[in-house]
Structures are given as C-alpha cells and as structure tokens.
Amino acid sequence: MNVELRHLRVVVLVAEAGSVGRAARWLKVSQPSLTAQLKRIESAFGGELFERSRTGVTPTALGRYAVDRARAILVDVDHLSATVSAMTAVESSAVRLGGFPTAPMSGIASRLRDHGEIEQVSIEVEWATSVLLQQLESGRLDFALLREFPGFELRLPSGVDACTIVESESAYAVMAADHPLAAATRHRGEIDLADLAGEEWIGEPPDDSGFHVLFRSACEQAGFQPKIEHHSVDTSVLMGFVTSGQGVALISPTSYRMLSSDVTTRPLAGNPIHRRLMLAWSTDSPRAQMSADVCQMAIHAYDEAFAEHARWGHHQRMHVA
C-alpha cells in the first residue's frame, strides 16, 4: 500500500485524539474500521506508530517522527492549495497577507477584516522569508510580516517596500515550570545562556532567516555546543516537549498568543539573540495605498499580542511606527 495524504491525516488525528475510539468518532467511522486502516498504515510505514493501552494510544519513536513529518507535509499541502486558489481567484476587495508563524498575524488579519473596504482576507503562513519575498515580488501577496536578524539583513526585491514594526524583539528561553533552573533564576529574572549548556533543545528546522547560525554562535561564545535533539514546524509539538520536561527552547515574546502555566520564560542575559519585525508590501498591489494603515494595524496587533503574553514574564521591546 502506498501512503497517501488521507493516511497522514489519519495518523495525525489519532495522535491528537489520544485514542482510536475518539478518533473514530471524530471521523464518523466505526472503531474496528479505523483500527484496521491504522494497521495497514503501520504496515506501509514498516512498524508500529502507536503503543496501545486501556487508556488510549501513545506514539512510538517511529510514530512521533511520522506524526511530526505528517503535520509538516499537510501544512505544506494546505499552503500550496491556498496559494493556488489565491492565484486563480483574487477579488479586487481582497487582501492577501503572508508572514511567518507569530501571534500578531491573527491580529493584523482581524483588523483588515474590520476595514470598511476589505471584504476578504486570505492568509499565507510560511517560515521561509525568501518564499514570502518571492510571493510579494510576483504579486501573489499584498503584504507580508517578515523577521530580520543582525548580519542577515533582508534585500528587498524590486517592487517591494517595507516599514519597521518592531525595532528589536529579544529571544527568551522557555522551560518547564518545574525545571530546576526556573526556580534558581526566579529572583534574578534572567538566565545566562551558559546555564543551559547541558540541556537538550527543540526548535524549528533550519531556515533562511539566520536565526540558527546566530543561535549556535551565541552558544559557542557561551562556551558550549547546543544539543539540538528535536525539530518541529508545529509549535504545539515544540511546547509539548518543553512542558513535559524533555527539552528547552528559544521563543519570542509573541511566539504564542498565551503560554501555559506549565512553562516558565526567562530573558537571556546580555540579549545575545534578537530580531527586527517588518511589514513589507508589493508596490504594484492595488492595496499598496493602504500600506501606512496596515503598518499601524501591525503595530497595534503586536502590542496586543505582547500585552497578552507579558503577564508570563517581564518582557521588553521597542517598536517604531
């Protein structure tokens, strides 16, 4: 049997449901039917994806990898479908907004929908900055929220302009709330990167932003090589590893709309890793005349997301209109 997209969706759904019975109810099929299908899928993968018990199912090592990759593939397929749809059916009253995964994206989209002239807003979430710039240049996007790291300054293509939304946004270490370093650094309020030398890390796969180069460089300057044991494009998987105590990670103050009380964030002493946030737009877009308004929407959306997140720690940031 060849593995198809529908099989990947089944694997992800079973993992999210935590039991075959619950997944069967969500899919509106019988449990025996789903059990048989799952066995065929596991046979195609060459091993068990889930350990069965009376209380439900738990992904095996192979299963965790399969679920992680399946999520990434399904996200890419959904993005491809959305992009093709946007290219073939763009309404004059629509705005096509792109950006990397970050909480302010939803705030910008909400404000665009409230704008009197906008009837439709389509969203394209993409990690790769080069892809977002290409989509702006080709006219497939009207606006895009971008990140820029020191030493990896963006080169805007012809026909693309930008404004700064946040001049400097720092990276924070996030760890399980019961992690020994959470208690040890509580009064200090920050943590040295060197204190995390013995930890396992989880993060997004390497991309073109420059973040991973800067992260490794900062760790080397702190006297260690980071043990990056886990990668995931799914932020919920990343936080799952952290909350369960399997690793630590770096996040920005607006990586998530709201953090769980099961985790603790600490700013890095000396602010060794930070980024600038920018809103870029296609100057050929019929919506280019809205750029000043959309920049203000982005600033307000960032402030809103930051305020919701700030109650989990003392975050500092500076933004420029």
C-alpha positions as CSV (number, residue, x, y, z in Angstrom):
1,M,0.0,0.0,0.0
2,N,1.2,3.5,-0.9
3,V,0.9,6.1,1.8
4,E,-1.5,8.9,0.7
5,L,-2.4,12.3,2.2
6,R,-5.6,10.8,3.7
7,H,-3.4,8.3,5.6
8,L,-1.2,11.1,7.0
9,R,-4.4,12.9,8.2
10,V,-5.5,9.7,10.0
11,V,-2.1,9.3,11.7
12,V,-2.2,13.0,12.9
13,L,-5.8,12.7,14.0
14,V,-5.2,9.5,16.1
15,A,-2.2,11.2,17.8
16,E,-4.3,14.3,18.6
17,A,-7.2,12.3,19.8
18,G,-5.1,10.1,22.0
19,S,-7.3,7.0,21.3
20,V,-8.5,5.2,18.3
21,G,-12.1,5.3,19.6
22,R,-12.2,9.0,19.9
23,A,-10.6,9.4,16.5
24,A,-13.2,7.1,15.0
25,R,-15.9,9.3,16.5
26,W,-14.3,12.4,15.0
27,L,-14.1,10.8,11.6
28,K,-17.6,9.3,12.0
29,V,-16.4,5.8,11.2
30,S,-16.5,2.6,13.3
31,Q,-13.6,1.9,15.6
32,P,-12.9,-1.6,14.1
33,S,-12.7,0.0,10.6
34,L,-10.3,2.7,11.8
35,T,-8.2,0.1,13.7
36,A,-7.9,-2.0,10.5
37,Q,-6.9,1.1,8.5
38,L,-4.3,2.1,11.1
39,K,-2.8,-1.4,10.9
40,R,-2.5,-1.1,7.2
41,I,-0.9,2.3,7.5
42,E,1.6,1.0,10.1
43,S,2.4,-1.9,7.7
44,A,3.2,0.6,5.0
45,F,5.4,2.5,7.4
46,G,7.2,-0.7,8.4
47,G,6.5,-0.6,12.1
48,E,4.1,0.3,14.9
49,L,3.3,4.0,15.1
50,F,1.3,3.8,18.4
51,E,1.5,1.8,21.6
52,R,-2.0,0.7,22.6
53,S,-3.2,0.6,26.2
54,R,-6.5,0.5,28.0
55,T,-6.4,4.3,28.4
56,G,-5.6,5.1,24.7
57,V,-2.6,5.3,22.4
58,T,0.8,6.8,22.7
59,P,3.1,7.4,19.7
60,T,6.2,5.3,19.5
61,A,9.5,6.8,18.5
62,L,8.7,6.0,14.9
63,G,5.2,7.4,15.5
64,R,6.5,10.6,16.9
65,Y,8.6,11.1,13.8
66,A,5.8,10.2,11.5
67,V,3.3,12.5,13.2
68,D,5.8,15.4,13.1
69,R,6.6,14.9,9.4
70,A,2.9,14.3,8.5
71,R,1.9,17.6,10.1
72,A,4.7,19.4,8.2
73,I,3.6,17.8,4.9
74,L,-0.1,18.6,5.5
75,V,0.7,22.2,6.3
76,D,2.7,22.5,3.0
77,V,-0.1,20.9,1.0
78,D,-2.7,23.2,2.6
79,H,-0.4,26.2,1.9
80,L,0.0,25.0,-1.7
81,S,-3.7,24.7,-2.1
82,A,-4.4,28.1,-0.6
83,T,-1.7,29.8,-2.8
84,V,-3.0,28.2,-6.0
85,S,-6.5,29.3,-5.0
86,A,-5.3,32.8,-4.3
87,M,-3.5,33.0,-7.7
88,T,-6.6,31.9,-9.6
89,A,-9.3,33.8,-7.8
90,V,-8.2,37.2,-6.4
91,E,-11.0,39.6,-5.7
92,S,-10.4,43.3,-6.0
93,S,-11.7,43.8,-2.5
94,A,-9.5,41.1,-1.1
95,V,-6.2,41.4,0.8
96,R,-3.6,38.6,0.7
97,L,-1.5,38.7,3.9
98,G,1.6,36.5,4.4
99,G,4.0,36.0,7.2
100,F,5.9,33.7,9.5
101,P,4.1,31.9,12.3
102,T,3.6,34.5,15.1
103,A,0.7,35.7,17.2
104,P,0.3,39.2,15.7
105,M,-0.6,37.6,12.3
106,S,-4.2,36.9,13.5
107,G,-4.4,40.5,14.9
108,I,-3.4,42.0,11.6
109,A,-5.9,39.8,9.8
110,S,-8.7,40.8,12.2
111,R,-8.0,44.5,11.8
112,L,-8.0,44.1,8.0
113,R,-11.4,42.3,8.1
114,D,-12.8,45.3,10.1
115,H,-11.6,47.7,7.5
116,G,-14.6,49.1,5.5
117,E,-13.1,48.5,2.1
118,I,-12.0,44.9,2.7
119,E,-14.4,42.1,2.0
120,Q,-12.0,39.1,2.2
121,V,-8.6,38.4,3.8
122,S,-6.5,35.4,2.9
123,I,-3.6,34.2,5.0
124,E,-0.4,32.5,3.9
125,V,1.8,31.3,6.7
126,E,5.4,30.5,5.7
127,W,8.6,30.0,7.6
128,A,10.9,30.9,4.6
129,T,11.5,34.6,4.2
130,S,12.7,34.1,0.7
131,V,9.4,32.5,-0.3
132,L,7.4,35.4,1.2
133,L,9.6,37.9,-0.7
134,Q,9.1,36.0,-3.9
135,Q,5.4,36.0,-3.4
136,L,5.4,39.7,-2.8
137,E,7.5,40.3,-5.9
138,S,5.3,38.1,-8.1
139,G,2.1,39.7,-6.8
140,R,0.8,36.7,-5.1
141,L,0.8,38.6,-1.8
142,D,-0.1,42.1,-1.0
143,F,1.5,42.3,2.5
144,A,3.9,40.1,4.5
145,L,5.2,40.2,8.1
146,L,8.9,39.5,8.0
147,R,11.7,38.9,10.5
148,E,15.3,40.1,10.1
149,F,18.3,39.1,12.2
150,P,21.5,41.0,12.6
151,G,24.0,40.1,9.9
152,F,21.3,38.6,7.8
153,E,19.6,41.9,6.6
154,L,16.9,41.5,4.0
155,R,17.4,42.5,0.4
156,L,14.0,43.7,-0.8
157,P,13.4,42.9,-4.4
158,S,12.3,45.5,-6.9
159,G,8.7,46.4,-6.4
160,V,8.7,45.6,-2.7
161,D,8.8,48.2,0.1
162,A,8.8,47.8,3.9
163,C,8.4,49.6,7.2
164,T,9.7,48.6,10.7
165,I,7.1,47.3,13.1
166,V,9.4,46.3,16.0
167,E,13.0,47.5,16.1
168,S,14.3,44.8,18.5
169,E,12.5,41.8,19.8
170,S,14.5,39.6,22.1
171,A,14.6,35.8,22.3
172,Y,13.6,34.1,25.6
173,A,14.4,30.7,27.0
174,V,11.4,28.6,27.8
175,M,11.4,25.6,30.1
176,A,9.1,23.5,32.1
177,A,7.8,25.4,35.2
178,D,9.3,22.7,37.5
179,H,12.7,22.8,35.8
180,P,15.5,23.4,38.4
181,L,16.7,26.5,36.5
182,A,13.2,28.1,36.7
183,A,13.5,28.2,40.5
184,A,17.2,29.1,40.5
185,T,16.7,32.2,38.3
186,R,13.3,33.3,39.7
187,H,14.7,36.3,41.7
188,R,17.3,37.2,39.1
189,G,14.7,37.4,36.4
190,E,17.1,36.3,33.6
191,I,19.3,33.4,32.6
192,D,22.8,33.1,31.2
193,L,22.9,31.0,28.0
194,A,25.8,29.1,29.5
195,D,23.5,27.8,32.3
196,L,21.6,25.9,29.6
197,A,24.7,24.1,28.2
198,G,23.6,20.7,29.5
199,E,20.1,20.9,28.1
200,E,18.5,19.3,25.1
201,W,17.0,21.8,22.7
202,I,13.9,21.7,20.5
203,G,13.3,24.2,17.7
204,E,12.2,24.8,14.2
205,P,14.2,23.2,11.4
206,P,17.0,25.4,10.0
207,D,15.7,28.0,7.6
208,D,17.0,31.1,5.7
209,S,16.5,33.6,8.4
210,G,19.9,33.3,10.0
211,F,18.5,32.5,13.4
212,H,20.1,29.1,13.7
213,V,23.5,30.5,12.8
214,L,23.2,33.2,15.4
215,F,22.0,30.7,18.0
216,R,24.9,28.4,17.5
217,S,27.3,31.3,17.5
218,A,25.9,32.6,20.8
219,C,26.1,29.2,22.3
220,E,29.8,28.8,21.2
221,Q,30.6,32.2,22.7
222,A,28.9,31.0,25.9
223,G,31.3,28.0,25.9
224,F,29.3,25.1,24.6
225,Q,27.8,23.4,21.5
226,P,24.0,23.2,21.8
227,K,22.4,19.7,21.7
228,I,19.6,20.3,19.3
229,E,17.9,16.9,19.6
230,H,14.4,17.8,18.2
231,H,13.0,19.8,15.4
232,S,9.4,20.6,14.6
233,V,7.5,23.1,12.4
234,D,4.5,22.5,14.7
235,T,4.6,25.0,17.6
236,S,2.2,22.8,19.6
237,V,4.7,19.9,19.4
238,L,7.5,22.2,20.4
239,M,5.7,23.3,23.5
240,G,4.6,19.8,24.3
241,F,8.3,18.8,24.5
242,V,9.0,21.7,26.8
243,T,6.1,21.3,29.2
244,S,6.9,17.6,29.5
245,G,10.5,18.4,30.6
246,Q,12.1,16.8,27.5
247,G,13.9,19.9,26.4
248,V,14.2,23.7,26.4
249,A,13.6,26.1,23.5
250,L,14.0,29.7,22.5
251,I,10.9,31.7,21.7
252,S,10.0,35.4,21.1
253,P,7.5,37.3,23.4
254,T,4.9,36.9,20.7
255,S,5.6,33.3,19.5
256,Y,2.3,32.3,21.2
257,R,-0.8,34.2,22.0
258,M,-0.7,32.8,25.5
259,L,1.6,30.5,27.3
260,S,0.6,27.6,29.6
261,S,1.3,28.0,33.3
262,D,3.2,24.7,32.9
263,V,6.2,26.6,31.4
264,T,8.5,29.4,32.5
265,T,10.2,32.0,30.3
266,R,13.5,33.8,31.1
267,P,15.2,36.6,29.1
268,L,18.7,35.8,28.1
269,A,21.3,37.8,29.9
270,G,23.0,40.3,27.5
271,N,20.3,39.9,24.9
272,P,22.5,37.8,22.5
273,I,19.7,37.0,20.1
274,H,17.2,39.5,18.8
275,R,15.3,40.3,15.6
276,R,13.6,43.1,13.8
277,L,10.0,42.7,12.6
278,M,9.0,44.4,9.3
279,L,5.8,44.7,7.3
280,A,6.6,44.5,3.5
281,W,4.2,45.1,0.6
282,S,4.1,44.9,-3.1
283,T,4.2,48.4,-4.6
284,D,2.3,47.1,-7.6
285,S,-0.6,45.8,-5.4
286,P,-3.9,47.6,-5.7
287,R,-3.7,47.7,-1.9
288,A,-0.3,49.5,-1.8
289,Q,-2.0,52.8,-0.9
290,M,-3.1,51.1,2.3
291,S,0.4,50.5,3.4
292,A,0.5,53.2,6.1
293,D,-2.8,52.0,7.6
294,V,-1.6,48.3,7.5
295,C,1.6,49.2,9.2
296,Q,-0.3,50.8,12.1
297,M,-2.6,47.7,12.2
298,A,0.6,45.6,12.5
299,I,2.0,47.7,15.4
300,H,-1.3,47.6,17.3
301,A,-1.6,43.8,16.7
302,Y,1.9,43.4,18.0
303,D,1.2,45.5,21.1
304,E,-2.0,43.5,21.7
305,A,-0.2,40.1,21.4
306,F,2.6,41.4,23.6
307,A,0.3,42.6,26.3
308,E,-1.5,39.2,26.5
309,H,1.9,37.4,26.7
310,A,3.6,39.8,29.1
311,R,1.8,38.5,32.2
312,W,4.0,35.4,32.0
313,G,7.2,37.5,32.4
314,H,8.8,40.9,32.2
315,H,9.3,41.4,28.5
316,Q,10.9,44.4,26.9
317,R,10.5,45.6,23.4
318,M,10.7,48.7,21.3
319,H,8.6,49.4,18.2
320,V,8.8,52.1,15.6
321,A,5.8,53.3,13.6
